[in-house]
Amino acid sequence: ETPIGLQAKDIMASGALVPDEVVVGIISDRLDQPDMKNGFILDGFPRTVPQAEALDELLKRKHIKLDAVVELRVNESALLNRVETRVAEMRARGEEVRIDDTPAVLSKRLASYRALTEPLIHYYSERRKLLKVDGLMTIQHVPRGINRILAGIRQGDHTAAATAQPGCRATP
């Protein structure tokens, strides 16, 4: 319900994408809240190098250090297989399949990821911020891998956290 939040709400209601400056403004407002003093996690942001650059500038202005970026590594063919299996299982149970939960839509999303988001891997690797977790581990193991990274950051040891579990590793 902040002014910038309401602006984003209106933009989304019209079906348009919220511009980067509005998203960064929302994040800026949120980082000013008292509960952010002990740290925070941004899930799904930044998605592009310009957004990462805007985030870097915002954090610099606020004197906040970015500890790490966690990449969930996945194999695209395994993702497609998961969607195909899920859709087949849903249809077999007589459930309605969401319009955006199809191999064709996932293929488009993956192409968009490769074009827009994948460059962030290089961006954050160069800054020695990128830590990786095997996103194809079991649903129980992925959060454990992320939690080990976060625990390592709290202890000041990124490499130990990132290598503490199979499938998790720090970049050189």
C-alpha positions as CSV (number, residue, x, y, z in Angstrom):
1,E,0.0,0.0,0.0
2,T,3.0,2.4,-0.4
3,P,2.8,4.9,-3.2
4,I,5.3,3.0,-5.3
5,G,3.6,-0.3,-4.5
6,L,0.3,1.1,-5.6
7,Q,1.9,2.2,-8.8
8,A,3.2,-1.3,-9.4
9,K,-0.2,-2.7,-8.7
10,D,-1.8,-0.5,-11.3
11,I,0.8,-1.5,-13.9
12,M,0.3,-5.2,-13.2
13,A,-3.5,-4.8,-13.3
14,S,-3.1,-3.4,-16.8
15,G,-1.2,-6.6,-17.8
16,A,2.1,-4.7,-18.3
17,L,5.5,-5.5,-16.9
18,V,6.5,-3.4,-13.9
19,P,9.5,-1.2,-15.0
20,D,12.9,-1.9,-13.3
21,E,12.9,1.5,-11.6
22,V,9.6,0.8,-9.9
23,V,10.7,-2.7,-8.8
24,V,14.0,-1.2,-7.4
25,G,11.9,1.5,-5.7
26,I,9.8,-1.2,-4.0
27,I,13.0,-3.0,-2.9
28,S,14.5,0.3,-1.7
29,D,11.4,1.0,0.5
30,R,11.4,-2.5,1.9
31,L,15.1,-2.4,2.8
32,D,14.4,0.7,4.9
33,Q,12.2,-1.4,7.2
34,P,13.6,-2.2,10.7
35,D,13.3,-6.0,10.2
36,M,15.8,-5.9,7.3
37,K,18.7,-5.0,9.7
38,N,19.6,-8.7,10.2
39,G,19.6,-9.5,6.5
40,F,17.2,-10.4,3.7
41,I,16.8,-12.7,0.7
42,L,15.6,-11.5,-2.7
43,D,13.9,-14.3,-4.5
44,G,13.7,-13.9,-8.3
45,F,15.4,-10.5,-8.4
46,P,17.5,-9.4,-10.1
47,R,16.5,-11.1,-13.4
48,T,18.7,-9.1,-15.8
49,V,22.1,-7.4,-15.7
50,P,20.6,-3.9,-15.7
51,Q,18.5,-4.9,-12.7
52,A,21.7,-6.2,-11.0
53,E,23.5,-3.0,-11.7
54,A,20.5,-1.0,-10.3
55,L,20.5,-3.2,-7.2
56,D,24.3,-2.7,-6.8
57,E,23.8,1.0,-6.9
58,L,20.9,0.9,-4.5
59,L,22.9,-1.3,-2.0
60,K,25.9,1.0,-2.3
61,R,23.7,4.1,-1.5
62,K,22.3,2.3,1.5
63,H,25.7,1.0,2.6
64,I,24.5,-2.6,2.4
65,K,26.9,-5.4,1.4
66,L,25.6,-8.2,-1.0
67,D,26.9,-11.4,0.6
68,A,26.0,-13.9,-2.1
69,V,23.9,-14.9,-5.1
70,V,22.6,-18.5,-5.1
71,E,22.0,-20.1,-8.4
72,L,19.8,-23.2,-8.5
73,R,21.5,-25.2,-11.3
74,V,19.1,-27.4,-13.4
75,N,19.2,-29.4,-16.6
76,E,16.7,-28.0,-19.1
77,S,15.8,-31.5,-20.4
78,A,15.1,-32.6,-16.9
79,L,12.9,-29.6,-16.3
80,L,10.9,-30.4,-19.5
81,N,10.6,-34.0,-18.5
82,R,9.2,-32.9,-15.1
83,V,6.6,-30.7,-16.7
84,E,5.6,-33.4,-19.2
85,T,5.3,-35.9,-16.4
86,R,3.3,-33.5,-14.2
87,V,0.9,-32.7,-17.0
88,A,0.4,-36.3,-17.9
89,E,-0.3,-37.2,-14.2
90,M,-2.7,-34.3,-13.8
91,R,-4.6,-35.3,-17.0
92,A,-4.7,-39.0,-15.8
93,R,-6.3,-37.8,-12.6
94,G,-8.8,-35.6,-14.5
95,E,-7.3,-32.4,-13.2
96,E,-7.3,-29.2,-15.1
97,V,-3.8,-28.3,-16.4
98,R,-2.8,-24.7,-16.0
99,I,-2.4,-22.9,-19.3
100,D,1.2,-21.9,-18.4
101,D,2.2,-25.3,-17.2
102,T,3.1,-26.9,-20.5
103,P,6.3,-27.9,-22.2
104,A,5.7,-25.2,-24.9
105,V,5.4,-22.4,-22.3
106,L,8.4,-23.8,-20.4
107,S,10.5,-23.8,-23.6
108,K,9.6,-20.1,-24.1
109,R,10.5,-19.3,-20.5
110,L,13.8,-21.1,-20.8
111,A,14.7,-19.2,-24.0
112,S,13.9,-16.0,-22.1
113,Y,16.0,-17.1,-19.2
114,R,19.0,-17.8,-21.5
115,A,18.7,-14.4,-23.2
116,L,18.0,-12.2,-20.1
117,T,18.9,-14.0,-16.9
118,E,21.7,-16.3,-17.7
119,P,24.2,-13.4,-18.2
120,L,23.8,-12.8,-14.4
121,I,25.9,-16.0,-13.8
122,H,28.9,-14.3,-15.4
123,Y,28.1,-10.9,-13.8
124,Y,28.1,-12.4,-10.3
125,S,30.9,-14.9,-10.9
126,E,33.1,-12.0,-11.8
127,R,32.3,-10.3,-8.5
128,R,32.9,-13.6,-6.7
129,K,29.4,-13.6,-5.3
130,L,27.9,-16.6,-7.1
131,L,27.3,-19.8,-5.2
132,K,25.6,-22.8,-6.8
133,V,23.1,-25.4,-5.6
134,D,22.0,-28.4,-7.6
135,G,18.3,-27.6,-8.2
136,L,17.6,-31.2,-9.3
137,M,18.3,-32.7,-5.9
138,T,15.2,-33.9,-4.0
139,I,12.8,-31.3,-2.7
140,Q,14.2,-31.9,0.8
141,H,17.9,-31.5,-0.3
142,V,17.6,-28.2,-2.2
143,P,16.6,-26.1,0.8
144,R,19.3,-27.9,2.9
145,G,21.9,-26.8,0.4
146,I,20.6,-23.2,0.5
147,N,20.6,-23.3,4.3
148,R,24.2,-24.5,4.4
149,I,25.2,-21.6,2.2
150,L,23.3,-19.2,4.4
151,A,24.9,-20.7,7.5
152,G,28.3,-20.4,6.0
153,I,27.7,-16.7,5.1
154,R,26.7,-16.1,8.7
155,Q,30.0,-17.7,9.8
156,G,31.9,-15.8,7.1
157,D,32.9,-19.0,5.2
158,H,31.3,-19.0,1.7
159,T,33.4,-21.9,0.4
160,A,32.7,-24.2,3.3
161,A,29.0,-23.6,3.1
162,A,28.9,-24.0,-0.6
163,T,30.8,-27.3,-0.6
164,A,29.2,-28.7,2.6
165,Q,26.7,-30.9,0.6
166,P,27.0,-32.7,-2.6
167,G,25.5,-30.6,-5.4
168,C,26.6,-27.4,-3.8
169,R,29.7,-25.6,-4.8
170,A,31.4,-22.3,-4.9
171,T,32.8,-20.9,-8.1
172,P,36.6,-20.5,-8.2
